[in-house]
Amino acid sequence: MAERVLITGARAVAALDMARSLRAAGYEPHLADCSPAWLARLSSAAGPVHRYASPVERPADFARDIGDLIARLDPVCIIPTCEEVFHLAGLAEADGFSDRLFAPPPDRLATLHAKDRFAGLCRSLSLPVPATTVIADRAALEALCGDAADHVFKPVWSRFGARTLIAPTLPELAAVTPVPDAPWVVQRRIVGEEVGFYAVCHEGQIAAFCAYGSDWRLPGGASYVFRPLQADQTARLRLMAEALAAFAGTSQIACDAIIDAHGQPWLIECNPRATSGVHLFGRNAAFGRALMGCGEAEPGAGARHLSTALWLHGLPTALRDGRLADWRKQGQQGSDAVAAPGDGLPVLGALIDAAVFGFRALRTGLPLTEAITADIEWNGRPFDPD
């Protein structure tokens, strides 16, 4: 019987591609989420999709559901893909399944995720990071307002560029209200190309690595087209990833960086979970084995894209900005990460999920990117099922 692997965060296209890679490597993937995750449910290749309660809205039920899944499936590994990783890490420490969770302990996760602590970690490792200051009240914020044009302001705990202010005006800063429980950071602004990298690490060593840029992004900054970087840029970013891997241990790490006009990459923030870099490995067996610590994997050539976003967001952008030829080229020459040969229904599933999250955004008044993660996001509080 094939060994079972539980992948959480089934709403993410990265979870679907991981499942495809693990199945190609001979494992039996199971997925789970607290959202319907029609993307994964309609896939013929991913595997069964299970439900658990929201760790934000119903933490006690979440703890019970995860315990039941582990008891029933007996997975050899649990691979988180979204911010449920933080809740799972706290639960794993309490319930004794840390050895199965593909993530570092809660304190290391928090260091990687908190923007101020990550900057401090980078400085301790001699990695290039913009000057970063934490602000926890209005007085500290007002002391920095005179230099706002040269800085970026953002919450310590945030995702998808939510509420980030780049060179803000004074009226924009007037709406910022940092408090000790929800502080912000101010970083020196770096102008250049926004890039990212993703790494799979086992015991401090990298088993899979890719670095990528994008010319197609959502308004908040999230990408939906991913092109591999040039070899020299990739090599420089890999050295940084190796230093961070030694700290993270056995984990996924993904970082946002900016390459300035001199070719110097600056680390901006870190996501200790899966990101869209997963797609560059082409859902092959080597990547599945690398996830399980059984070898190394190299990314494939060529760009990948999320077809649903390329149509829903990319086409209007192309028409507005006169980039229709580039949009057609990406659609024709790039590879779709949502659909796969013989597995095209996830495109329909992604549209259904988008409608579900869109309705949630309308109902709650949240921006769409925040509505997508509101039931799993983690903002620094230790997981407490009570």
Protein Blocks (a to p, Z undefined) as FASTA:
>chain_A
ZZddddehklpmklmmmmmmmmmnopacddddfbfolmlmmpcklopcdddddfklmmml
mmmmmmmmmmmnopabdcdfblmlmmmmmmmmmnopmmmpgcddfklmmmmmmmklmmmm
mmmnopacddddddfbfklmmmmmmmmmmpccddfbdgehiaiaehiafklmmmpccdfk
lccddddddeddddddddddeehiafbdcddddfbdcfkopacbdcdddfklmmmmmmmm
mmmmmmnopadddddddddfkopacdfbdcdbddfklmmnoopaklmmmmnopacdddde
djdddfklmmmmmmmmmmmnopmmmmmmmmmmmccfkbcghiamlmmmmmmmmmmmmmmm
mmnopafklmmmmmmpcehiacdfZZ
